[in-house]
Amino acid sequence: MTSTEKVTRGAMRLLQSMGYSSICELPLTNGRRADLVGVNKSGEVTIVEVKSCLADFRSDQKWQQYLPYSDAFYFAVDEQFPLTVLDEDASLPNVTGIIIADAFDGEVIRPAKRQKVHPSRRKTLHLKMARVAASRLSAPIVRSTS
């Protein structure tokens, strides 16, 4: 299992323990693909951007484009990640939360600031999540040759 897979798994487990159902690699309407998107019973949407290392974080110029799609936005990193980088102004520490995760679990060490997703965008996100999840679940059946 790669570092990215471990952090993603731990972040998903954390979201589940917080009452979220989540899906990986969800395409958004702006053409971007969010690493992890969770929705809770109230319909709140949380996006988690997984960063496997500092180079991965430094080379990513697109994560701010995910903010309008989430009520809460987190970076998920492993315990070796230099957290001071996520406190820099460019990381929007007054908006973004931080999750430390491994293959088994995750922990929120800085809560994300809550913001409201526009209602029409929220509806689109919910439908997108449902359709992508249903397509992924039905794919083995649809592709079956027996």
N, CA, C and O of each residue as an XYZ file, in Angstrom:
584
protein
N       0.845     -1.171      0.000
C       0.000      0.000      0.000
C       0.898      1.244      0.000
O       1.821      1.346      0.809
N       0.626      2.188     -0.908
C       1.423      3.414     -0.985
C       1.067      4.364      0.158
O       0.065      4.179      0.849
N       1.891      5.363      0.338
C       1.628      6.376      1.364
C       0.290      7.067      1.106
O      -0.482      7.302      2.035
N       0.023      7.389     -0.149
C      -1.247      8.029     -0.506
C      -2.422      7.129     -0.156
O      -3.417      7.595      0.400
N      -2.315      5.849     -0.474
C      -3.396      4.906     -0.163
C      -3.610      4.787      1.341
O      -4.750      4.708      1.801
N      -2.531      4.773      2.103
C      -2.648      4.675      3.563
C      -3.348      5.898      4.145
O      -4.258      5.768      4.964
N      -2.924      7.081      3.723
C      -3.532      8.311      4.239
C      -4.998      8.399      3.810
O      -5.855      8.801      4.597
N      -5.280      8.027      2.572
C      -6.668      8.046      2.089
C      -7.535      7.105      2.911
O      -8.635      7.470      3.327
N      -7.048      5.909      3.143
C      -7.806      4.924      3.928
C      -8.073      5.437      5.345
O      -9.197      5.343      5.837
N      -7.052      5.972      5.992
C      -7.227      6.502      7.342
C      -8.200      7.666      7.381
O      -9.018      7.768      8.295
N      -8.112      8.552      6.380
C      -9.029      9.693      6.313
C     -10.466      9.223      6.077
O     -11.402      9.776      6.654
N     -10.641      8.207      5.232
C     -11.988      7.656      5.002
C     -12.553      7.051      6.280
O     -13.730      7.232      6.592
N     -11.721      6.343      7.007
C     -12.172      5.754      8.271
C     -12.550      6.839      9.273
O     -13.528      6.698     10.008
N     -11.781      7.914      9.303
C     -12.112      9.032     10.182
C     -13.454      9.640      9.786
O     -14.313      9.861     10.639
N     -13.636      9.910      8.497
C     -14.908     10.479      8.047
C     -16.073      9.573      8.417
O     -17.118     10.048      8.862
N     -15.894      8.271      8.234
C     -16.954      7.328      8.594
C     -17.280      7.433     10.079
O     -18.452      7.421     10.453
N     -16.266      7.535     10.925
C     -16.505      7.639     12.369
C     -17.184      8.957     12.736
O     -17.794      9.070     13.800
N     -17.077      9.952     11.854
C     -17.709     11.250     12.070
C     -19.103     11.320     11.444
O     -19.747     12.369     11.472
N     -19.569     10.199     10.880
C     -20.911     10.157     10.308
C     -21.003     10.501      8.837
O     -22.084     10.809      8.337
N     -19.882     10.452      8.138
C     -19.866     10.746      6.708
C     -19.768      9.462      5.898
O     -19.098      8.510      6.300
N     -20.440      9.448      4.759
C     -20.225      8.424      3.741
C     -19.343      9.088      2.698
O     -19.608     10.218      2.286
N     -18.297      8.394      2.268
C     -17.339      9.056      1.387
C     -17.045      8.246      0.139
O     -17.294      7.042      0.068
N     -16.507      8.950     -0.836
C     -16.143      8.357     -2.108
C     -14.819      8.980     -2.554
O     -14.586     10.173     -2.358
N     -13.968      8.166     -3.148
C     -12.663      8.640     -3.629
C     -12.756      9.090     -5.081
O     -13.595      8.620     -5.849
N     -11.877     10.007     -5.427
C     -11.699     10.438     -6.815
C     -13.024     10.835     -7.467
O     -13.427     10.256     -8.476
N     -13.687     11.817     -6.888
C     -14.970     12.281     -7.426
C     -14.745     13.446     -8.383
O     -14.207     14.478     -7.982
N     -15.153     13.295     -9.649
C     -15.048     14.414    -10.592
C     -16.025     15.526    -10.192
O     -17.178     15.261     -9.849
N     -15.552     16.755    -10.243
C     -16.391     17.911     -9.937
C     -16.782     18.611    -11.235
O     -16.192     18.353    -12.285
N     -17.765     19.485    -11.165
C     -18.249     20.145    -12.381
C     -17.254     21.146    -12.960
O     -17.425     21.585    -14.098
N     -16.227     21.513    -12.215
C     -15.207     22.427    -12.739
C     -14.080     21.677    -13.458
O     -13.072     22.275    -13.834
N     -14.257     20.371    -13.645
C     -13.259     19.570    -14.346
C     -12.186     18.989    -13.449
O     -11.355     18.206    -13.909
N     -12.189     19.352    -12.189
C     -11.221     18.815    -11.228
C     -11.744     17.524    -10.617
O     -12.925     17.200    -10.740
N     -10.857     16.794     -9.961
C     -11.225     15.533     -9.320
C     -10.761     15.594     -7.871
O      -9.564     15.663     -7.594
N     -11.725     15.566     -6.948
C     -11.405     15.626     -5.519
C     -10.942     14.256     -5.040
O     -11.517     13.234     -5.416
N      -9.902     14.238     -4.208
C      -9.368     12.979     -3.691
C     -10.408     12.215     -2.881
O     -10.570     11.007     -3.054
N     -11.104     12.908     -2.008
C     -12.059     12.267     -1.102
C     -13.182     13.253     -0.808
O     -12.934     14.390     -0.408
N     -14.421     12.808     -1.011
C     -15.589     13.645     -0.732
C     -16.515     12.861      0.175
O     -16.844     11.707     -0.101
N     -16.933     13.497      1.258
C     -17.848     12.864      2.197
C     -19.105     13.693      2.360
O     -19.070     14.920      2.266
N     -20.213     13.017      2.603
C     -21.478     13.701      2.876
C     -22.085     13.072      4.126
O     -22.066     11.853      4.291
N     -22.625     13.919      5.004
C     -23.239     13.393      6.226
C     -24.762     13.407      6.111
O     -25.304     13.797      5.076
N     -25.456     12.981      7.177
C     -26.924     12.893      7.145
C     -27.585     14.235      6.889
O     -28.682     14.289      6.334
N     -26.938     15.306      7.281
C     -27.487     16.650      7.067
C     -27.217     17.162      5.657
O     -27.695     18.232      5.277
N     -26.453     16.398      4.883
C     -26.125     16.811      3.525
C     -24.886     17.672      3.422
O     -24.552     18.146      2.336
N     -24.189     17.886      4.544
C     -22.962     18.678      4.511
C     -21.871     17.920      3.759
O     -21.734     16.703      3.885
N     -21.107     18.662      2.982
C     -20.073     18.074      2.137
C     -18.691     18.464      2.662
O     -18.400     19.640      2.880
N     -17.855     17.457      2.857
C     -16.465     17.664      3.251
C     -15.568     17.119      2.155
O     -15.752     15.994      1.689
N     -14.598     17.923      1.748
C     -13.602     17.474      0.777
C     -12.269     17.343      1.496
O     -11.872     18.214      2.270
N     -11.585     16.232      1.222
C     -10.268     15.980      1.793
C      -9.274     15.844      0.646
O      -9.443     15.010     -0.243
N      -8.249     16.666      0.680
C      -7.165     16.602     -0.293
C      -6.004     15.866      0.359
O      -5.441     16.337      1.347
N      -5.650     14.717     -0.190
C      -4.592     13.880      0.372
C      -3.243     14.321     -0.188
O      -3.074     14.450     -1.400
N      -2.297     14.548      0.702
C      -0.944     14.934      0.302
C       0.034     13.918      0.869
O       0.139     13.747      2.083
N       0.752     13.244     -0.029
C       1.656     12.167      0.378
C       3.019     12.673      0.839
O       3.728     11.983      1.571
N       3.383     13.886      0.406
C       4.688     14.436      0.781
C       4.697     15.930      0.485
O       3.770     16.457     -0.129
N       5.740     16.599      0.922
C       5.854     18.043      0.717
C       5.899     18.395     -0.769
O       5.286     19.375     -1.191
N       6.618     17.606     -1.562
C       6.701     17.875     -3.007
C       5.320     17.804     -3.649
O       4.997     18.618     -4.514
N       4.510     16.846     -3.237
C       3.138     16.715     -3.731
C       2.346     17.977     -3.390
O       1.620     18.504     -4.233
N       2.484     18.453     -2.173
C       1.776     19.658     -1.747
C       2.246     20.880     -2.530
O       1.426     21.657     -3.019
N       3.552     21.051     -2.649
C       4.113     22.230     -3.319
C       3.753     22.276     -4.808
O       3.598     23.359     -5.372
N       3.621     21.121     -5.439
C       3.329     21.088     -6.874
C       1.843     21.234     -7.187
O       1.475     21.381     -8.353
N       0.991     21.197     -6.181
C      -0.459     21.261     -6.388
C      -0.927     22.709     -6.377
O      -0.847     23.393     -5.357
N      -1.412     23.161     -7.512
C      -1.927     24.526     -7.630
C      -3.449     24.557     -7.768
O      -4.031     25.623     -7.969
N      -4.091     23.399     -7.661
C      -5.522     23.340     -7.953
C      -6.436     23.201     -6.745
O      -7.649     23.354     -6.890
N      -5.910     22.920     -5.568
C      -6.768     22.585     -4.430
C      -7.722     23.707     -4.041
O      -8.805     23.430     -3.525
N      -7.353     24.963     -4.272
C      -8.257     26.061     -3.911
C      -9.532     26.049     -4.751
O     -10.545     26.626     -4.356
N      -9.479     25.392     -5.907
C     -10.663     25.288     -6.758
C     -11.704     24.335     -6.180
O     -12.827     24.274     -6.680
N     -11.345     23.588     -5.129
C     -12.292     22.683     -4.473
C     -13.108     23.386     -3.392
O     -14.164     22.889     -3.000
N     -12.640     24.523     -2.910
C     -13.278     25.190     -1.774
C     -14.758     25.516     -1.999
O     -15.550     25.322     -1.077
N     -15.173     26.002     -3.180
C     -16.596     26.303     -3.365
C     -17.500     25.060     -3.363
O     -18.725     25.182     -3.329
N     -16.897     23.877     -3.398
C     -17.652     22.626     -3.437
C     -17.773     21.968     -2.066
O     -18.343     20.882     -1.954
N     -17.249     22.602     -1.031
C     -17.247     21.939      0.276
C     -17.694     22.870      1.391
O     -17.421     24.070      1.381
N     -18.393     22.273      2.354
C     -18.726     22.989      3.583
C     -17.515     23.011      4.504
O     -17.382     23.896      5.349
N     -16.636     22.034      4.337
C     -15.396     21.947      5.109
C     -14.334     21.322      4.205
O     -14.611     20.372      3.473
N     -13.122     21.864      4.263
C     -12.029     21.377      3.430
C     -10.842     21.034      4.319
O     -10.434     21.826      5.169
N     -10.295     19.839      4.108
C      -9.157     19.362      4.902
C      -8.017     18.911      4.007
O      -8.231     18.428      2.895
N      -6.804     19.076      4.512
C      -5.646     18.379      3.976
C      -5.440     17.160      4.860
O      -5.473     17.268      6.085
N      -5.229     16.002      4.247
C      -4.886     14.789      4.998
C      -3.442     14.444      4.667
O      -3.066     14.315      3.502
N      -2.644     14.298      5.713
C      -1.215     14.020      5.562
C      -0.807     12.952      6.568
O      -1.554     12.637      7.494
N       0.396     12.396      6.375
C       0.884     11.430      7.365
C       1.656     12.167      8.457
O       1.856     13.379      8.377
N       2.079     11.439      9.460
C       2.713     12.081     10.619
C       4.101     12.650     10.314
O       4.628     13.426     11.111
N       4.703     12.281      9.181
C       6.012     12.823      8.818
C       5.915     14.152      8.064
O       6.923     14.831      7.868
N       4.726     14.515      7.652
C       4.554     15.739      6.865
C       4.903     16.961      7.720
O       4.502     17.024      8.882
N       5.644     17.935      7.170
C       5.997     19.142      7.933
C       4.782     20.074      8.086
O       4.478     20.861      7.188
N       4.112     19.977      9.205
C       2.847     20.686      9.416
C       2.971     22.202      9.367
O       1.984     22.888      9.100
N       4.151     22.735      9.616
C       4.311     24.192      9.577
C       3.963     24.761      8.202
O       3.544     25.914      8.092
N       4.137     23.957      7.160
C       3.794     24.383      5.805
C       2.296     24.676      5.710
O       1.883     25.597      5.004
N       1.495     23.900      6.414
C       0.044     24.083      6.362
C      -0.424     25.267      7.200
O      -1.604     25.614      7.188
N       0.502     25.884      7.926
C       0.199     27.103      8.682
C       0.578     28.365      7.908
O       0.273     29.475      8.345
N       1.235     28.202      6.769
C       1.622     29.349      5.947
C       0.385     29.977      5.313
O      -0.604     29.287      5.067
N       0.436     31.277      5.049
C      -0.707     31.997      4.482
C      -1.221     31.368      3.189
O      -2.429     31.335      2.957
N      -0.323     30.872      2.350
C      -0.717     30.271      1.072
C      -1.579     29.026      1.255
O      -2.293     28.625      0.336
N      -1.516     28.419      2.427
C      -2.315     27.221      2.718
C      -3.682     27.564      3.293
O      -4.467     26.671      3.610
N      -3.968     28.858      3.429
C      -5.239     29.338      3.982
C      -5.585     28.661      5.308
O      -6.633     28.025      5.423
N      -4.711     28.795      6.310
C      -4.958     28.108      7.587
C      -6.224     28.559      8.309
O      -6.721     27.851      9.184
N      -6.753     29.738      7.948
C      -8.006     30.185      8.557
C      -9.226     29.524      7.923
O     -10.349     29.720      8.387
N      -9.012     28.745      6.867
C     -10.100     28.050      6.164
C      -9.916     26.535      6.209
O     -10.863     25.797      6.479
N      -8.706     26.082      5.946
C      -8.450     24.649      5.784
C      -8.195     23.943      7.112
O      -7.587     24.497      8.027
N      -8.674     22.714      7.188
C      -8.401     21.870      8.342
C      -7.280     20.901      8.030
O      -6.858     20.763      6.881
N      -6.804     20.233      9.065
C      -5.726     19.250      8.896
C      -6.131     17.935      9.544
O      -6.614     17.897     10.676
N      -5.922     16.861      8.795
C      -6.111     15.497      9.287
C      -4.760     14.796      9.207
O      -4.099     14.820      8.169
N      -4.358     14.174     10.305
C      -3.189     13.292     10.294
C      -3.750     11.880     10.196
O      -4.598     11.487     10.997
N      -3.275     11.117      9.210
C      -3.839      9.784      8.997
C      -2.757      8.774      8.657
O      -1.687      9.111      8.150
N      -3.082      7.514      8.958
C      -2.275      6.378      8.528
C      -3.252      5.349      7.971
O      -4.419      5.670      7.747
N      -2.804      4.144      7.749
C      -3.654      3.129      7.127
C      -4.815      2.689      8.012
O      -5.740      2.034      7.534
N      -4.778      3.036      9.283
C      -5.772      2.518     10.216
C      -6.793      3.535     10.685
O      -7.925      3.168     11.003
N      -6.417      4.808     10.736
C      -7.331      5.812     11.268
C      -6.791      7.202     10.952
O      -5.724      7.354     10.358
N      -7.538      8.190     11.355
C      -7.116      9.565     11.190
C      -7.582     10.390     12.371
O      -8.436      9.966     13.149
N      -7.008     11.573     12.493
C      -7.384     12.476     13.574
C      -7.375     13.902     13.046
O      -6.431     14.321     12.376
N      -8.432     14.644     13.353
C      -8.473     16.058     13.001
C      -7.613     16.799     14.018
O      -7.892     16.776     15.217
N      -6.570     17.456     13.529
C      -5.741     18.238     14.454
C      -5.994     19.739     14.305
O      -5.608     20.530     15.166
N      -6.643     20.122     13.211
C      -7.127     21.497     13.068
C      -8.461     21.434     12.341
O      -8.509     21.023     11.181
N      -9.538     21.830     12.995
C     -10.843     21.810     12.328
C     -10.877     22.795     11.159
O     -10.239     23.847     11.194
N     -11.623     22.437     10.142
C     -11.821     23.335      9.003
C     -12.883     24.365      9.358
O     -13.802     24.087     10.130
N     -12.748     25.544      8.791
C     -13.781     26.560      8.964
C     -14.985     26.146      8.124
O     -14.847     25.760      6.964
N     -16.153     26.232      8.722
C     -17.385     25.878      8.010
C     -17.805     27.015      7.093
O     -17.769     28.189      7.463
N     -18.200     26.636      5.898
C     -18.774     27.573      4.939
C     -19.932     26.855      4.273
O     -19.991     25.626      4.300
N     -20.834     27.580      3.691
C     -22.002     26.952      3.078
C     -21.822     26.827      1.570
O     -21.516     27.800      0.880
N     -22.016     25.616      1.077
C     -22.026     25.382     -0.363
C     -23.359     25.908     -0.897
O     -24.397     25.742     -0.257
N     -23.327     26.538     -2.060
C     -24.554     27.038     -2.689
C     -25.524     25.869     -2.881
O     -25.104     24.788     -3.295
N     -26.812     26.066     -2.588
C     -27.782     24.957     -2.659
C     -27.810     24.213     -3.993
O     -27.917     22.987     -4.004
N     -27.716     24.924     -5.109
C     -27.752     24.217     -6.400
C     -26.489     23.379     -6.603
O     -26.546     22.292     -7.177
N     -25.356     23.887     -6.134
C     -24.110     23.124     -6.234
C     -24.167     21.902     -5.318
O     -23.691     20.827     -5.683
N     -24.750     22.068     -4.127
C     -24.892     20.949     -3.187
C     -25.722     19.834     -3.824
O     -25.359     18.661     -3.750
N     -26.835     20.209     -4.449
C     -27.690     19.209     -5.102
C     -26.914     18.485     -6.205
O     -26.993     17.263     -6.330
N     -26.175     19.242     -6.991
C     -25.371     18.642     -8.056
C     -24.335     17.677     -7.487
O     -24.125     16.593     -8.032
N     -23.687     18.073     -6.387
C     -22.697     17.200     -5.738
C     -23.332     15.915     -5.224
O     -22.785     14.828     -5.409
N     -24.484     16.043     -4.579
C     -25.163     14.852     -4.051
C     -25.525     13.893     -5.182
O     -25.316     12.685     -5.070
N     -26.067     14.435     -6.269
C     -26.419     13.585     -7.411
C     -25.175     12.955     -8.034
O     -25.189     11.783     -8.411
N     -24.114     13.729     -8.138
C     -22.862     13.213     -8.713
C     -22.321     12.066     -7.862
O     -21.915     11.030     -8.388
N     -22.321     12.261     -6.544
C     -21.839     11.200     -5.650
C     -22.680      9.940     -5.805
O     -22.142      8.836     -5.892
N     -23.992     10.104     -5.839
C     -24.885      8.947     -5.959
C     -24.657      8.215     -7.282
O     -24.576      6.987     -7.311
N     -24.555      8.965     -8.362
C     -24.384      8.340     -9.672
C     -23.025      7.647     -9.803
O     -22.942      6.535    -10.324
N     -21.968      8.302     -9.333
C     -20.631      7.701     -9.412
C     -20.571      6.448     -8.543
O     -20.042      5.421     -8.969
N     -21.109      6.529     -7.330
C     -21.097      5.359     -6.442
C     -21.896      4.209     -7.052
O     -21.449      3.062     -7.026
N     -23.072      4.508     -7.598
C     -23.894      3.461     -8.212
C     -23.185      2.850     -9.421
O     -23.219      1.635     -9.614
N     -22.552      3.679    -10.224
C     -21.820      3.172    -11.394
C     -20.668      2.268    -10.983
O     -20.425      1.234    -11.606
N     -19.964      2.664     -9.934
C     -18.842      1.838     -9.471
C     -19.327      0.517     -8.890
O     -18.692     -0.519     -9.083
N     -20.442      0.550     -8.183
C     -20.986     -0.689     -7.615
C     -21.524     -1.623     -8.692
O     -21.393     -2.842     -8.585
N     -22.128     -1.053     -9.725
C     -22.732     -1.897    -10.758
C     -21.743     -2.333    -11.835
O     -22.046     -3.246    -12.604
N     -20.581     -1.711    -11.909
C     -19.613     -2.024    -12.968
C     -19.263     -3.506    -13.064
O     -19.254     -4.043    -14.172
N     -18.971     -4.200    -11.950
C     -18.639     -5.626    -12.076
C     -19.795     -6.458    -12.646
O     -19.569     -7.439    -13.355
N     -21.002     -6.069    -12.336
C     -22.170     -6.809    -12.832
C     -22.369     -6.529    -14.313
O     -22.601     -7.447    -15.099
N     -22.277     -5.267    -14.689
C     -22.474     -4.871    -16.078
C     -21.407     -5.488    -16.973
O     -21.702     -5.897    -18.096
N     -20.179     -5.558    -16.491
C     -19.066     -6.095    -17.284
C     -19.006     -7.617    -17.282
O     -18.266     -8.207    -18.070
N     -19.761     -8.248    -16.424
C     -19.713     -9.704    -16.299
C     -20.089    -10.367    -17.619
O     -21.038     -9.957    -18.287
N     -19.333    -11.393    -17.983
C     -19.601    -12.116    -19.229
C     -20.370    -13.408    -18.987
O     -20.737    -14.099    -19.937
N     -20.612    -13.735    -17.734
C     -21.330    -14.991    -17.470
C     -22.794    -14.759    -17.246
O     -23.540    -15.710    -17.012
